[in-house]
Amino acid sequence: MTVVEYNSRREQDLRFWSTRPDINRDHFDEWTEMLRASHLPWTIEKNSKPDFNASLSIRSFCGYKLVQCACDKLTGFRRATEIANTDEAYFSILLLRKGRELITAGQNDIYLQEKDILLWDSTQSMSFEVPEKIEKTTLIIPETALASIFPQAHDYAGTVISGSSGIGALLGRHIMSLHEEMWSLDETHLTSLMRPTLQILATALTGETETFQSTSKRMTLGRIKNYIVKNLKDFDLTPSRIAADMGISTRYLHILFREEDTTVSAWIKKCRLHKCREDLAMARTTGLSITEIAYKWGFNDLSHFSKSFKEEFGLSPRGFQKI
């Protein structure tokens, strides 16, 4: 195999790349660079195999990428650092053509077999392990493009669609057709095919994975809320810090709370007000004053605290103590 065309300084020039087994050298550093150029930033763990082989074929068009990939055994991950180094948000449709792959998306372990199709979200943490040589095709989609057709897309991240039969088989054959004709179609034609492609994806996801997406979303939100409750006394508990510690993007964190008709900051404030109410109820035992309780839970402005408390519970802090 040979390098056909590659310019590391201009991603748009990248079309074909492969290792060269005739040269006795380690290809991992170069492979890491290629994976970043084709599939967004990833950290790849070192493989001891000296004759590592891989190949890529990348067609970029109108913000999309269609990538054919084959590679030997390896592992990698996208965590807070890699997510922060991704300029835009993307979804990807991964079709595994040959081999097996173990993926961890958030807290979910996903085992992919041949013909399986996975939707992954660049704003969420993810890792993968390739135990043997694989071949796959990935369609990388700007977040706005999929969200305009399928607003609930983030809830379905990490969902696997079987390509063995039904709508999943239709989607798999459609992706393979794009794969096979990626160089014969011009940019206009490829772009025009994206809307029906995403509509087929949305149909496959909603038709087969309602239970998974609902459960996955609830579990993620539950873990975030537990984390917030455990760290309420930390006044540096910001959305960006929460997202980083939970291994998701700040964007996705806001999306999860928006689905519940609230915001991260509003939910934190609500939790702290409830802690204040608990302390006020115990004030005769603990001897804490209203001011001390307010400060304890991050309310430095007593007037604001009193107003917020009354809005939440219908009584001022002093009125609550008199009950």
BADO-987825 format. One record per residue (C-alpha): residue in three letters; x, y, z. Coordinates in nm, 3 decimals, always signed. Layout:
N
   aa        u        v        w
  ALA        X        Y        Z
...
***
This chain:
323
   aa        u        v        w
  MET   +0.000   +0.000   +0.000
  THR   +0.117   +0.354   -0.061
  VAL   +0.034   +0.707   +0.029
  VAL   -0.171   +0.832   -0.266
  GLU   -0.253   +1.188   -0.164
  TYR   -0.204   +1.366   +0.167
  ASN   -0.123   +1.718   +0.278
  SER   -0.118   +1.747   +0.660
  ARG   -0.170   +2.125   +0.651
  ARG   -0.484   +2.122   +0.439
  GLU   -0.751   +1.876   +0.546
  GLN   -0.953   +1.940   +0.230
  ASP   -0.666   +1.788   +0.026
  LEU   -0.680   +1.460   +0.217
  ARG   -0.832   +1.186   +0.003
  PHE   -0.637   +0.861   +0.036
  TRP   -0.387   +0.739   +0.291
  SER   -0.232   +0.407   +0.389
  THR   +0.065   +0.262   +0.574
  ARG   +0.357   +0.128   +0.376
  PRO   +0.455   -0.220   +0.495
  ASP   +0.763   -0.214   +0.271
  ILE   +0.914   +0.050   +0.504
  ASN   +1.032   -0.085   +0.840
  ARG   +0.895   +0.182   +1.071
  ASP   +0.623   +0.242   +1.330
  HIS   +0.313   +0.404   +1.178
  PHE   +0.124   +0.487   +1.497
  ASP   +0.210   +0.857   +1.521
  GLU   +0.110   +0.907   +1.160
  TRP   -0.207   +0.704   +1.211
  THR   -0.307   +0.923   +1.507
  GLU   -0.268   +1.232   +1.292
  MET   -0.476   +1.072   +1.015
  LEU   -0.751   +0.968   +1.255
  ARG   -0.776   +1.327   +1.380
  ALA   -0.796   +1.456   +1.024
  SER   -1.065   +1.207   +0.920
  HIS   -1.265   +1.128   +1.237
  LEU   -1.214   +1.430   +1.472
  PRO   -0.967   +1.436   +1.766
  TRP   -0.900   +1.098   +1.931
  THR   -0.622   +0.974   +2.157
  ILE   -0.488   +0.640   +2.034
  GLU   -0.318   +0.400   +2.273
  LYS   +0.015   +0.256   +2.163
  ASN   +0.008   -0.084   +1.998
  SER   +0.315   -0.306   +2.034
  LYS   +0.270   -0.455   +1.686
  PRO   +0.554   -0.305   +1.476
  ASP   +0.398   -0.371   +1.134
  PHE   +0.070   -0.193   +1.206
  ASN   -0.136   -0.144   +0.890
  ALA   -0.428   +0.085   +0.815
  SER   -0.585   +0.267   +0.522
  LEU   -0.830   +0.553   +0.476
  SER   -1.033   +0.699   +0.192
  ILE   -1.201   +1.032   +0.274
  ARG   -1.452   +1.229   +0.067
  SER   -1.534   +1.573   +0.214
  PHE   -1.831   +1.770   +0.082
  CYS   -2.033   +2.063   +0.213
  GLY   -1.939   +2.003   +0.580
  TYR   -1.990   +1.625   +0.561
  LYS   -1.729   +1.348   +0.543
  LEU   -1.765   +0.998   +0.407
  VAL   -1.476   +0.784   +0.536
  GLN   -1.375   +0.430   +0.444
  CYS   -1.140   +0.284   +0.703
  ALA   -0.952   -0.043   +0.751
  CYS   -0.708   -0.099   +1.039
  ASP   -0.539   -0.357   +1.257
  LYS   -0.599   -0.404   +1.630
  LEU   -0.595   -0.081   +1.836
  THR   -0.774   +0.118   +2.109
  GLY   -0.858   +0.485   +2.155
  PHE   -1.079   +0.736   +2.333
  ARG   -1.243   +1.079   +2.321
  ARG   -1.273   +1.242   +2.664
  ALA   -1.297   +1.599   +2.792
  THR   -0.970   +1.714   +2.634
  GLU   -1.046   +1.568   +2.291
  ILE   -1.402   +1.700   +2.300
  ALA   -1.277   +2.049   +2.390
  ASN   -1.039   +2.036   +2.092
  THR   -1.323   +1.973   +1.847
  ASP   -1.430   +2.304   +1.695
  GLU   -1.779   +2.200   +1.585
  ALA   -2.030   +1.937   +1.697
  TYR   -2.095   +1.634   +1.477
  PHE   -2.288   +1.311   +1.463
  SER   -2.149   +1.004   +1.289
  ILE   -2.316   +0.700   +1.139
  LEU   -2.074   +0.407   +1.164
  LEU   -2.135   +0.093   +0.956
  LEU   -1.912   -0.199   +1.055
  ARG   -1.847   -0.394   +0.735
  LYS   -1.602   -0.656   +0.867
  GLY   -1.470   -0.755   +1.210
  ARG   -1.576   -0.666   +1.564
  GLU   -1.551   -0.353   +1.778
  LEU   -1.619   -0.280   +2.145
  ILE   -1.730   +0.077   +2.212
  THR   -1.805   +0.251   +2.542
  ALA   -2.030   +0.554   +2.497
  GLY   -2.078   +0.733   +2.830
  GLN   -2.147   +0.444   +3.070
  ASN   -2.282   +0.207   +2.804
  ASP   -2.077   -0.081   +2.663
  ILE   -2.164   -0.153   +2.301
  TYR   -2.051   -0.462   +2.109
  LEU   -2.058   -0.413   +1.732
  GLN   -2.063   -0.702   +1.487
  GLU   -2.063   -0.710   +1.109
  LYS   -2.348   -0.509   +0.952
  ASP   -2.423   -0.323   +1.278
  ILE   -2.477   +0.053   +1.253
  LEU   -2.398   +0.294   +1.538
  LEU   -2.488   +0.661   +1.587
  TRP   -2.222   +0.845   +1.787
  ASP   -2.213   +1.203   +1.911
  SER   -1.891   +1.407   +1.912
  THR   -2.005   +1.599   +2.223
  GLN   -2.009   +1.285   +2.441
  SER   -1.719   +1.081   +2.581
  MET   -1.641   +0.760   +2.399
  SER   -1.377   +0.488   +2.373
  PHE   -1.323   +0.195   +2.138
  GLU   -1.132   -0.131   +2.122
  VAL   -1.064   -0.311   +1.795
  PRO   -0.961   -0.672   +1.880
  GLU   -0.886   -0.770   +1.518
  LYS   -0.864   -0.613   +1.175
  ILE   -1.181   -0.427   +1.081
  GLU   -1.333   -0.245   +0.787
  LYS   -1.594   +0.025   +0.836
  THR   -1.762   +0.318   +0.668
  THR   -1.842   +0.634   +0.864
  LEU   -2.060   +0.924   +0.756
  ILE   -1.972   +1.232   +0.964
  ILE   -2.258   +1.484   +0.981
  PRO   -2.270   +1.841   +1.114
  GLU   -2.489   +1.847   +1.425
  THR   -2.713   +2.116   +1.277
  ALA   -2.784   +1.905   +0.969
  LEU   -2.917   +1.605   +1.164
  ALA   -3.087   +1.818   +1.432
  SER   -3.285   +2.004   +1.163
  ILE   -3.440   +1.672   +1.055
  PHE   -3.428   +1.481   +1.383
  PRO   -3.421   +1.718   +1.686
  GLN   -3.403   +1.427   +1.934
  ALA   -3.076   +1.298   +1.783
  HIS   -2.869   +1.353   +2.099
  ASP   -3.099   +1.118   +2.292
  TYR   -3.018   +0.836   +2.049
  ALA   -2.638   +0.868   +2.063
  GLY   -2.485   +0.527   +2.133
  THR   -2.776   +0.343   +1.975
  VAL   -2.701   +0.035   +1.763
  ILE   -2.916   -0.059   +1.465
  SER   -2.887   -0.412   +1.331
  GLY   -2.821   -0.409   +0.959
  SER   -2.927   -0.770   +0.916
  SER   -3.291   -0.708   +0.825
  GLY   -3.572   -0.453   +0.800
  ILE   -3.510   -0.079   +0.800
  GLY   -3.158   -0.136   +0.939
  ALA   -3.068   -0.349   +0.635
  LEU   -3.205   -0.078   +0.407
  LEU   -2.996   +0.186   +0.585
  GLY   -2.686   -0.035   +0.566
  ARG   -2.729   -0.093   +0.191
  HIS   -2.781   +0.280   +0.141
  ILE   -2.457   +0.364   +0.325
  MET   -2.274   +0.098   +0.123
  SER   -2.406   +0.252   -0.199
  LEU   -2.269   +0.590   -0.090
  HIS   -1.942   +0.415   -0.002
  GLU   -1.916   +0.251   -0.345
  GLU   -2.005   +0.563   -0.542
  MET   -1.830   +0.824   -0.327
  TRP   -1.586   +0.917   -0.603
  SER   -1.826   +0.895   -0.898
  LEU   -2.078   +1.146   -0.755
  ASP   -2.008   +1.518   -0.759
  GLU   -2.044   +1.733   -0.446
  THR   -2.389   +1.862   -0.541
  HIS   -2.530   +1.512   -0.585
  LEU   -2.372   +1.382   -0.266
  THR   -2.508   +1.675   -0.066
  SER   -2.857   +1.629   -0.210
  LEU   -2.851   +1.267   -0.092
  MET   -2.787   +1.363   +0.270
  ARG   -3.143   +1.462   +0.359
  PRO   -3.298   +1.125   +0.254
  THR   -3.005   +0.946   +0.423
  LEU   -3.075   +1.121   +0.753
  GLN   -3.448   +1.059   +0.718
  ILE   -3.383   +0.685   +0.681
  LEU   -3.159   +0.701   +0.988
  ALA   -3.427   +0.879   +1.193
  THR   -3.685   +0.620   +1.090
  ALA   -3.452   +0.333   +1.183
  LEU   -3.373   +0.485   +1.523
  THR   -3.729   +0.570   +1.625
  GLY   -3.867   +0.244   +1.491
  GLU   -3.629   +0.017   +1.680
  THR   -3.476   +0.196   +1.980
  GLU   -3.737   +0.389   +2.179
  THR   -3.663   +0.198   +2.498
  PHE   -3.286   +0.232   +2.468
  GLN   -3.278   +0.606   +2.407
  SER   -3.519   +0.683   +2.688
  THR   -3.332   +0.465   +2.938
  SER   -2.989   +0.594   +2.832
  LYS   -3.097   +0.955   +2.866
  ARG   -3.252   +0.900   +3.210
  MET   -2.940   +0.721   +3.334
  THR   -2.709   +0.999   +3.213
  LEU   -2.925   +1.272   +3.365
  GLY   -2.955   +1.075   +3.689
  ARG   -2.577   +1.047   +3.722
  ILE   -2.539   +1.420   +3.660
  LYS   -2.798   +1.509   +3.922
  ASN   -2.636   +1.279   +4.178
  TYR   -2.303   +1.446   +4.110
  ILE   -2.455   +1.792   +4.156
  VAL   -2.622   +1.698   +4.486
  LYS   -2.296   +1.556   +4.622
  ASN   -2.109   +1.876   +4.531
  LEU   -2.362   +2.145   +4.626
  LYS   -2.129   +2.301   +4.882
  ASP   -1.869   +2.366   +4.612
  PHE   -1.936   +2.719   +4.493
  ASP   -1.730   +2.656   +4.178
  LEU   -1.992   +2.407   +4.059
  THR   -2.031   +2.551   +3.708
  PRO   -2.184   +2.386   +3.400
  SER   -1.841   +2.364   +3.234
  ARG   -1.692   +2.188   +3.536
  ILE   -1.987   +1.950   +3.567
  ALA   -1.962   +1.861   +3.198
  ALA   -1.586   +1.801   +3.220
  ASP   -1.617   +1.580   +3.530
  MET   -1.903   +1.381   +3.374
  GLY   -1.721   +1.331   +3.043
  ILE   -1.972   +1.515   +2.825
  SER   -1.975   +1.852   +2.650
  THR   -2.130   +2.162   +2.806
  ARG   -2.358   +2.177   +2.505
  TYR   -2.498   +1.830   +2.572
  LEU   -2.535   +1.907   +2.944
  HIS   -2.757   +2.205   +2.861
  ILE   -2.958   +1.994   +2.617
  LEU   -3.034   +1.734   +2.886
  PHE   -3.169   +1.995   +3.128
  ARG   -3.355   +2.184   +2.856
  GLU   -3.547   +1.862   +2.786
  GLU   -3.679   +1.895   +3.144
  ASP   -3.778   +2.260   +3.088
  THR   -3.506   +2.394   +3.315
  THR   -3.140   +2.493   +3.312
  VAL   -2.836   +2.356   +3.494
  SER   -2.801   +2.672   +3.702
  ALA   -3.170   +2.677   +3.792
  TRP   -3.157   +2.313   +3.902
  ILE   -2.850   +2.377   +4.119
  LYS   -3.021   +2.678   +4.275
  LYS   -3.334   +2.473   +4.345
  CYS   -3.129   +2.203   +4.517
  ARG   -2.950   +2.459   +4.733
  LEU   -3.280   +2.620   +4.835
  HIS   -3.409   +2.282   +4.947
  LYS   -3.093   +2.232   +5.153
  CYS   -3.153   +2.575   +5.308
  ARG   -3.507   +2.473   +5.399
  GLU   -3.376   +2.156   +5.567
  ASP   -3.127   +2.360   +5.770
  LEU   -3.391   +2.619   +5.863
  ALA   -3.613   +2.340   +5.994
  MET   -3.323   +2.226   +6.217
  ALA   -3.209   +2.575   +6.316
  ARG   -3.336   +2.546   +6.676
  THR   -3.112   +2.242   +6.720
  THR   -2.808   +2.359   +6.528
  GLY   -2.827   +2.724   +6.632
  LEU   -2.752   +2.845   +6.278
  SER   -2.899   +3.181   +6.181
  ILE   -3.075   +3.254   +5.851
  THR   -2.767   +3.443   +5.735
  GLU   -2.533   +3.156   +5.819
  ILE   -2.755   +2.907   +5.641
  ALA   -2.779   +3.126   +5.333
  TYR   -2.401   +3.171   +5.317
  LYS   -2.346   +2.800   +5.379
  TRP   -2.529   +2.716   +5.056
  GLY   -2.384   +2.990   +4.838
  PHE   -2.634   +3.275   +4.877
  ASN   -2.425   +3.585   +4.948
  ASP   -2.707   +3.833   +4.892
  LEU   -2.966   +3.793   +5.169
  SER   -3.229   +3.992   +4.983
  HIS   -3.190   +3.769   +4.677
  PHE   -3.195   +3.459   +4.899
  SER   -3.517   +3.565   +5.072
  LYS   -3.685   +3.642   +4.740
  SER   -3.575   +3.313   +4.584
  PHE   -3.683   +3.116   +4.891
  LYS   -4.030   +3.272   +4.883
  GLU   -4.067   +3.205   +4.511
  GLU   -3.981   +2.841   +4.568
  PHE   -4.176   +2.768   +4.887
  GLY   -4.435   +3.046   +4.918
  LEU   -4.292   +3.176   +5.246
  SER   -3.992   +3.390   +5.342
  PRO   -3.715   +3.213   +5.539
  ARG   -3.830   +3.387   +5.858
  GLY   -4.193   +3.302   +5.786
  PHE   -4.098   +2.938   +5.732
  GLN   -3.926   +2.925   +6.072
  LYS   -4.240   +3.050   +6.243
  ILE   -4.455   +2.762   +6.122
***
